[in-house]
C-alpha cells in the first residue's frame, strides 16, 4: 500500500484534478492526501485577517471571489447535473460558514476552522469527481484520525489506533481520500500541522499504516541540486538520504516540508518526489541510502536576522551559553546558526516575531548588535564535513563576498554560510558553477577537493 500526496498546484484547476484521477486509477489500494486548491489557503488567511481587523468589506469581497471561482471550477469539473448539484451543495456549505463568521467576533479556534476549509473543499470536490468517474473511493476526514498533543506534536499512538480501525471499516475501497494539513488538538478543536503540513500528514499517515512508499507529487521533477528560481541549468537529484533531504528542506528547498522526513525515516519508509505534469520522470528517491556525492545540492534560506552578544564576562565563565539559550527557549524561537569566540556569541534566527522581547532579555549579558537581511546558503552532501579542503575552496570561490558566519562540522552532511541577501544569487551561481558543472558530480570531483 502507498500514500500519495498532491499539492495545491497539482489540484489547482479542474483539468489538473482530472489528471490526478488518471494517475491514481490503477486498481491498487492507496491513500490520497490533497492540499487545498492553489491560492485558496492564502485567500482564507486574508479572510481571517480581514475579520480580525474588522474589515468586513474586504471579507465580503473575498467571499464573492470564492463564489465566482468555485462556481466556474465546479461547472468545469462536473459536467453532469446530478454531480454538479453535489458540488454546489459543498460550495454552499463553505460560503455559509464564511458568511456566519462575518457576524461573529474574531477567535483563534474559528480562524483555524476557516483555514481548514480549503482542504475540506478540495477533497469533497475531488471525491465527487471520482464518483462521477465510477472510482471505488471513500472520503475520510483527517479530523477523524489526525490529532496533535498539547505541545503540537502528532499523537502517533492515537493516530495509529484510529487508522487501524478506519482501514478495517473501509477495507472494501481501493482509494481513501483525505485532507492534508488539518487535524484536531488535544481539546478536540480543529487545528493544523502548520502551513506546508500536508507533506507531514502524508508521512505520518505512511508511517502509521506501514506503507511501502510515500509519493509526494508537486510541479517540479523532484529535488534539484540548486534553486531553479535563482540558478540556471539545475537538475533533479535521483537519490538522497533522509538526513540530506531534511537538511535541504530546512534550509530552503521548497519542494519538501522539513518536518515530514522524520516519520518516514523513523519507520524506514522511502519518500519519492515526483512531478504531476511529467509522471514518467523518476523524480527523487529519499531513503536511508546516501547520494554517494561529496556535494549533493545547495539550498538558501532568506529573511535571516543575525544577533551578536559581546561580553567580557564570557571569559572563563560557566553557563553563559546556557543562559543565552534559555532566553530563546523562553520565547519559542529557534536558532539556525551559532558561532562563539572568547568574548562574543553570534547566532541567527529566521523568526523575528519575538525579537524585541529577546533583545530585552539578553541585553544584561553584554553589548547587543542586530542586523537583518541575511541569507543562509547550505551545501549538503554525503559526509561533507570530512572534506577538509572544501571549506577553503568555498572561501576562494566567494572571494569578495562578505561571509558573516560559517557553520562546519556541526552536521556531517552540511556546511552553512551566512551572506547578505543581496549577495545570495551571485553566491549560489558561483558555487553552482564550480561544484556541479566545471567538475560534474558524476565524476565525483570538484575543483576544491
C-alpha positions in Angstrom: 0.0 0.0 0.0 1.2 3.5 -0.8 0.4 7.1 0.3 0.3 9.7 -2.4 0.1 13.4 -1.6 -0.8 16.1 -4.2 0.0 19.7 -3.6 -2.1 22.8 -4.4 -0.7 23.3 -7.9 -1.4 19.6 -8.7 -5.1 20.1 -8.0 -5.2 23.8 -8.9 -7.7 23.5 -11.8 -10.4 21.1 -13.0 -8.0 19.8 -15.7 -5.3 19.1 -13.1 -7.8 17.3 -10.9 -8.7 15.2 -13.9 -5.0 14.4 -14.5 -4.6 13.4 -10.9 -7.6 11.0 -11.2 -5.9 9.4 -14.2 -2.7 8.9 -12.2 -4.3 7.2 -9.3 -6.6 5.0 -11.4 -4.7 1.7 -11.2 -6.7 -0.6 -9.0 -4.1 -0.6 -6.3 -5.1 0.4 -2.8 -3.8 3.9 -1.9 -4.3 6.7 0.5 -4.6 10.0 -1.4 -3.8 13.2 0.6 -4.8 16.5 -1.0 -3.9 20.1 -0.3 -6.2 23.0 -0.9 -6.6 24.2 -4.5 -3.7 26.6 -5.1 -4.4 30.1 -3.9 -7.3 29.1 -1.6 -5.3 28.9 1.7 -3.7 32.3 1.0 -7.2 33.8 0.4 -8.5 32.2 3.6 -5.6 33.7 5.5 -6.6 37.1 4.0 -10.2 36.5 5.0 -9.2 35.8 8.6 -7.0 39.0 8.7 -10.0 41.0 7.4 -12.2 39.6 10.1 -9.6 40.2 12.8 -9.2 43.8 11.7 -13.0 44.2 11.3 -12.6 45.0 7.6 -16.0 43.4 6.7 -16.0 44.9 3.2 -12.8 43.1 2.3 -14.1 39.9 3.9 -17.3 40.1 1.8 -15.2 40.8 -1.3 -13.2 37.6 -0.6 -16.5 35.6 -0.2 -17.7 36.9 -3.6 -14.4 35.9 -5.2 -14.7 32.4 -3.8 -18.2 32.1 -5.1 -17.2 33.1 -8.6 -14.1 31.0 -8.7 -15.6 27.8 -7.4 -18.8 28.1 -9.4 -16.7 28.1 -12.5 -14.5 25.3 -11.1 -17.5 23.0 -10.3 -19.2 23.6 -13.7 -15.9 22.6 -15.5 -15.0 19.7 -13.3 -18.5 18.1 -13.1 -20.3 18.2 -16.4 -23.3 16.1 -15.4 -26.1 17.9 -13.5 -26.5 15.4 -10.5 -22.8 15.7 -9.7 -22.8 19.4 -10.3 -25.6 19.7 -7.7 -23.5 17.8 -5.2 -20.6 20.1 -5.9 -22.7 23.2 -5.4 -24.0 21.8 -2.1 -20.5 21.6 -0.9 -19.8 25.1 -2.1 -23.0 26.4 -0.4 -21.8 24.9 3.0 -18.5 26.6 2.6 -19.9 30.0 1.7 -22.5 29.8 4.5 -19.7 29.2 7.1 -17.8 32.2 5.8 -20.9 34.4 6.0 -21.6 33.3 9.5 -18.1 34.3 10.5 -18.9 37.9 9.4 -21.3 38.3 12.4 -19.0 36.6 15.0 -16.2 38.2 17.0 -12.7 37.0 15.9 -11.5 34.0 17.8 -8.4 31.8 17.1 -10.4 28.5 17.0 -12.7 30.0 14.4 -9.7 31.2 12.4 -8.3 27.6 12.3 -11.7 26.3 11.4 -11.7 28.7 8.4 -8.2 27.7 7.4 -9.3 24.0 7.3 -11.9 24.7 4.7 -9.5 24.8 1.7 -8.6 21.1 2.1 -12.1 20.1 3.0 -13.4 21.8 -0.1 -10.8 20.3 -2.5 -11.2 16.7 -1.2 -15.0 16.9 -1.3 -15.0 18.1 -4.9 -12.3 15.6 -5.9 -14.3 12.8 -4.3 -17.4 13.8 -6.2 -15.4 13.7 -9.4 -14.2 10.2 -8.6 -17.8 9.1 -8.0 -18.7 10.6 -11.4 -15.9 8.6 -13.0 -17.0 5.4 -11.2 -13.9 5.0 -8.9 -14.2 2.8 -5.8 -13.1 5.6 -3.4 -14.0 6.7 0.1 -13.7 10.2 1.5 -12.3 10.1 5.1 -11.9 13.2 7.2 -8.4 13.7 8.6 -10.2 15.1 11.6 -11.2 11.5 12.5 -7.7 10.2 12.8 -5.1 13.1 12.8 -4.5 14.5 16.3 -1.8 16.6 18.0 -0.7 16.6 21.6 -0.7 19.8 23.7 2.9 20.6 22.5 1.8 20.4 18.9 3.4 17.1 18.1 1.4 14.3 16.4 -0.2 11.8 18.8 1.3 8.8 16.9 -0.2 6.2 19.2 -3.8 7.6 18.9 -3.3 8.1 15.1 -2.2 4.5 14.6 -5.1 3.1 16.5 -7.6 5.2 14.7 -6.2 4.3 11.3 -6.2 0.6 12.1 -9.9 0.8 12.9 -10.8 3.0 9.9 -8.9 0.8 7.4 -10.8 -2.2 8.7 -14.1 -0.4 8.4 -13.4 0.8 4.9 -11.4 -2.2 3.6 -13.7 -2.6 0.6 -12.4 0.6 -1.1 -9.5 0.9 -3.4 -8.8 4.6 -2.7 -9.1 6.6 0.5 -9.2 10.3 0.0 -8.3 12.6 2.9 -7.0 16.1 3.7 -3.5 17.2 4.4 -2.6 19.9 6.9 -5.7 19.8 9.2 -6.1 17.9 12.4 -7.7 18.1 15.9 -5.8 19.2 19.0 -6.0 17.7 22.5 -9.1 19.7 23.2 -10.9 18.2 20.2 -10.8 21.5 18.4 -9.9 21.9 14.7 -6.2 22.7 14.4 -3.4 22.3 11.8 0.1 21.0 11.3 1.2 24.5 10.3 1.4 25.7 6.7 3.0 23.2 4.4 1.9 20.4 6.7 0.2 18.3 4.0 3.6 16.7 3.4 3.7 15.9 7.2 0.2 14.4 7.0 1.4 12.1 4.3 4.4 10.8 6.1 2.6 10.5 9.5 -0.1 8.5 7.7 2.5 6.4 5.8 4.4 5.6 9.0 1.2 4.7 10.8 -0.1 2.3 8.2 3.4 0.9 7.4 3.2 2.0 3.7 5.5 0.6 1.1 6.3 4.1 -0.2 5.2 7.7 0.2 5.0 9.7 -3.0 4.7 13.5 -2.9 3.6 14.9 -6.2 4.4 18.5 -7.0 5.0 20.7 -10.1 8.8 20.0 -10.4 10.8 16.9 -11.3 12.0 16.1 -7.8 14.5 17.8 -5.6 17.0 19.9 -7.6 20.7 20.4 -6.9 20.1 24.1 -6.6 17.2 26.6 -6.6 15.9 26.8 -10.2 14.3 30.2 -9.3 17.8 31.8 -9.0 20.2 29.5 -10.8 20.3 28.3 -14.4 20.9 24.7 -15.5 19.8 23.0 -12.3 19.0 19.3 -12.5 17.0 16.8 -10.4 18.8 14.6 -7.8 17.9 11.0 -8.3 18.5 9.8 -4.8 19.3 11.4 -1.4 19.4 10.2 2.2 16.8 11.1 4.8 19.4 13.3 6.6 20.4 15.1 3.4 16.8 15.7 2.4 15.9 17.1 5.9 18.9 19.5 5.8 17.9 20.7 2.3 14.3 21.1 3.3 15.1 23.1 6.4 17.5 25.4 4.7 15.2 26.4 1.8 14.4 23.5 -0.6 10.7 24.4 -1.1 9.6 21.1 -2.6 9.5 19.4 0.8 8.3 20.3 4.3 11.2 20.0 6.7 9.4 18.0 9.4 7.9 15.4 7.0 11.1 13.5 6.8 11.1 12.4 10.4 8.2 9.9 10.5 9.3 8.3 7.2 12.9 7.9 8.5 11.8 6.5 11.8 9.6 3.9 10.0 12.2 3.4 7.2 9.7 4.2 4.5 11.1 5.7 1.3 9.7 9.0 0.1 9.6 9.7 -3.6 9.2 13.2 -5.0 7.6 13.3 -8.4 6.1 15.8 -10.9 2.4 15.6 -11.6 2.9 17.0 -15.1 5.7 14.6 -16.1 4.7 11.5 -14.2 7.1 9.2 -16.1 10.1 11.0 -14.8 11.8 9.2 -12.0 11.9 12.1 -9.6 13.9 11.9 -6.3 14.0 8.9 -4.0 14.6 9.7 -0.3 15.7 6.7 1.7 18.5 5.5 4.1 20.8 5.2 1.1 23.0 8.3 0.7 23.5 10.1 -2.6 27.1 9.0 -2.7 28.2 12.5 -3.7 30.5 14.7 -1.7 28.2 17.6 -2.6 24.6 16.7 -3.4 22.8 20.0 -3.5 22.5 23.5 -2.2 19.6 25.5 -0.7 19.2 29.0 0.6 17.1 30.4 3.4 16.1 34.1 3.4 14.9 36.6 6.0 17.6 35.8 8.4 18.5 38.0 11.4 22.0 38.0 12.9 22.5 38.7 16.6 25.8 39.3 18.2 26.4 39.3 22.0 29.7 40.7 23.1 30.7 40.4 26.7 34.0 40.2 28.6 32.1 38.1 31.2 32.3 35.2 28.8 35.9 34.7 29.6 36.2 31.5 31.7 32.5 31.8 32.6 30.5 28.6 33.1 26.9 28.6 32.0 26.9 31.7 29.8 25.7 29.9 26.6 23.1 28.1 28.7 21.6 31.4 29.9 21.5 32.7 26.3 19.8 29.6 25.0 17.2 29.8 27.8 16.1 33.2 26.5 15.4 31.8 23.1 13.7 28.8 24.5 11.5 31.0 26.7 10.4 32.9 23.5 10.0 29.8 21.4 12.5 31.0 18.8 14.8 28.5 17.1 18.5 29.3 16.4 19.7 28.4 12.9 23.5 29.0 13.2 25.8 29.9 16.1 29.5 30.7 16.4 31.5 31.6 19.5 34.8 33.3 20.4 36.4 34.2 23.7 34.2 37.3 24.2 31.3 37.0 21.8 28.5 34.8 20.6 26.9 35.3 17.1 23.7 33.5 16.1 20.9 33.7 13.6 17.1 33.3 13.7 14.5 33.3 11.0 11.6 34.4 13.1 11.6 38.0 14.3 8.2 38.0 15.9 9.7 37.9 19.5 12.9 39.8 18.7 12.1 42.8 20.9 11.5 40.5 23.9 14.6 38.5 23.2 16.8 41.7 23.0 15.3 42.9 26.3 16.2 39.6 28.0 19.7 39.2 26.6 20.8 42.9 27.0 22.1 42.3 30.5 24.5 39.8 29.1 26.5 42.3 27.2 26.6 44.6 24.1 24.0 43.5 21.6 24.2 44.1 17.8 21.3 43.1 15.5 21.5 43.0 11.7 18.7 42.0 9.2 18.5 40.9 5.6 20.8 37.9 5.5 20.6 34.5 3.8 21.9 31.2 4.8 23.4 29.1 2.0 23.7 25.4 2.9 25.8 23.0 0.9 24.7 19.4 1.6 26.3 16.1 0.8 27.5 12.7 1.9 29.8 13.2 4.9 30.7 16.6 3.6 32.2 17.6 7.0 35.1 15.2 6.4 36.2 17.1 3.2 38.9 19.2 4.8 39.7 21.1 1.6 36.2 22.0 0.8 35.8 25.0 3.2 39.0 26.8 2.0 37.8 26.3 -1.6 34.4 27.9 -0.7 36.1 31.0 0.6 38.2 31.2 -2.6 35.2 30.9 -4.9 33.3 33.5 -2.9 36.3 35.9 -2.6 34.9 39.5 -2.4 31.6 38.4 -0.9 31.3 39.3 2.8 30.7 35.9 4.6 29.5 36.8 8.1 29.2 33.3 9.7 30.2 29.7 8.9 28.9 26.5 10.3 31.1 23.5 9.6 31.3 20.2 11.5 28.1 20.6 13.5 26.3 18.3 11.0 28.1 15.6 9.0 26.1 16.5 6.0 26.1 20.3 5.8 28.2 23.3 5.5 26.3 26.6 6.0 27.4 30.2 5.3 25.7 33.5 6.1 25.8 36.2 3.4 23.9 39.4 2.9 20.7 38.6 0.9 21.9 41.0 -1.8 24.8 38.6 -2.4 22.7 35.4 -2.3 22.1 34.9 -6.1 25.7 35.5 -7.1 26.9 33.2 -4.3 24.6 30.4 -5.4 25.7 30.8 -9.0 29.4 30.9 -8.3 29.2 27.8 -6.0 26.9 26.0 -8.5 29.3 26.6 -11.4 32.3 25.2 -9.5 30.6 22.3 -7.6 28.2 21.0 -10.2 29.3 22.0 -13.7 33.0 22.6 -14.0 33.7 19.2 -12.5 30.3 17.3 -12.6 29.5 15.2 -9.6 29.0 12.2 -11.7 32.8 12.1 -11.8 32.9 12.6 -8.0 35.2 15.6 -8.3 35.2 19.3 -7.5 38.0 21.6 -8.2 38.4 22.2 -4.5 38.9 18.6 -3.3 
